[in-house]
Amino acid sequence: MKRTLTVCPYCGTGCSFYLVSDGGRLVGVEPSTTHPVSRGGLCVKGWNAFAFVHHSDRLTTPLIRRNGTLTPASWDEAIGLVVDRLRSIQQRHGYDSVMFSSSAKATNEENYLLMKLARAVFATNNIDHCARLCHSSTVFGLAETFGSGAMTNSISCFDQTDLILVIGSNTTEQHPLIGTRILNAAQRGAKLIVADNRRIRLARHADLHLRHKNGSDVALINGMMHVIITEGLMDRLFIEQRTENYAALAANVADWTPERAAALTGLEADEIVAAARMFAAAGRAMIVYSMGITQHSHGVDNVRCCAALSLLTGNLGRPGTGVNPLRGQNNVQGGCDMGALPDVYSGYQKVADPLQRQKFARAWGVSTLPERAGLPLTHAMDAAASGLLRGMFIMGENPLLSDPDQAHARHALENLELLVVQDIFLSETAAMADVVLPAACYAEKEGTFTNTERRIQRVRKALDPPGEALADWEIICALAERAGYGGMRYSGPSQVMDEIASLTPIYGGIAYDRLDRHGLQWPCPGKSHSGTPILHMESFTRGLGRFSPASYRPPAEAVDDEYPFVLTTGRTYFHWHTGTMTRRTHLLDREERTAFVEIHPDDAGRLDVRDRDELLVASRRGEIRVAARLTAMVVPGVVFIPFHFAEGAANALTNNVLDPESAIPEFKVCAVRIRRVV
Ligand code: SF4
């Protein structure tokens, strides 16, 4: 038996465990008892994170579409074809006619290399990744208010806090080990406010459960801030010494009386007053949010409000406080840090800055780098649908299931001249590709992931990949070599990290020999720096914290007589994203086999629906068939569908309207109608 210490490939909590292998096959996992995040625990996904690795569906050889069918090919042929056709598209339609989609499942080194490949080899800033779909509003909103778009505090802060406001995060299901920390905090006496329309598990333990209407977060928080200011409960010293633009915030919330906020949120005015007083009275209060806040057409405004509430009450820069966006996938923080974004290099250094362009061009050995920001992924789908974008290289993502408005996503992908997908399984998107490149999974390669609290951790190779599959970083380097670029010859991921550290100040002190045990939290600017568990302690990254007032905007699509239900989407405890790994894990698949819709018993009664009946759910964009699940988890008028299941794809229904600043889609609210299939 061999034990290999590594990091969980699922959520951004970043738990650590040993992969146990015997004779080249994984047989189980064993939690790391000393790890500061997981502390010897794992959730059900972590315990089963070995099971999909040997699944018979693993891709083992490159595939090229010939006469409409994907057929096996050699690496030489596949790599040559991808490079030649990308080059050919660029010669005919310009550099920006191709797009690279990176992955929050891949390592930091791989995200950095794909970003480098796009910019240095293919001369385009058209590089983005799935953070566009989950936390781009966080990156935008927190960068504006604090100067840094990351979680301000550490997971250990849950042990020190007096109050936790959980808003738009079903934490026990999506980040289970963090959910446990929250429950532990409540058990030792910390106050818990849960603001969520669904009666999530945390709500049962809350001092206050606010079931506000979907999409009314700005109204709720503006109402709370109104109460705090009018009752003089704000932290005047903190506001005076550490913030700017307070007058604008005060003016903005002056007419957000609890009664006005109540009318828009569907809450009682007293509930808003109670929440405000409770939050302001806590010595140390944390805000925890996730995609219930970010995935709206006003996602950035939601983030601005969370930031403002913390600034107003002085809950930043101390243990047990902070604004804490929980990052979804294992390495979505790292994907952003590595510059797999259309407007920044690694470390959020802007491509528009000529000095940064010069610095990266010199290091990468190219004469120039593109100046104009590239396309966000969500705009890229529109550009593909309209024929402006001709080629797409997708590493480890499945946009056919994960993007909003599936019919639109399918049309966009079908319209491409070239679709290349690099993945471990033949996902729904890979099945549409012209070329499929087989990749190693997390257990078969070296690298680093950065978890939600900015902790950079080693991922270690426990066994060889199946067949001819290669690590993503090896495939990217082979593409660069074939394109005639000699600047991507590395002895391994450790050398890639050395290059990242030399170019990226927040990762400046990171090297593999320093990450051996429990990693380091960025910013870590030098080799003797021990990392930064809490941001903004003395001053904010931008200097002063900025109040950014937000006006209320309703969701883009309202219910009406034709589409009378609000649909909201999310994940379940047993599955992960588009299910490529968890649905190939027997124990997880057994627990939650297929798509369902949660509907309130009162609504079900009106529609003559019984539990497990097959329902047809339709929006203005498409329709799906799913099983009814009658539950008071949802309020009457609202239904919930998880987005893991291809056979009942929630994103066939969702609305492709975007936040104007972050380009995140409004996954969390759209209007649907429901009828029983007879
Ligand atoms: Fe993995 Fe997240 Fe579960 Fe930890 S909480 S074991 S990181 S899925």
Residues whose N, C-alpha, C, O or C-beta is under 5 A from the ligand:
A	BS01	SF4	C8 Y10 C11 T13 G14 C15 L42 C43 K45 G46 H175 P176 L177
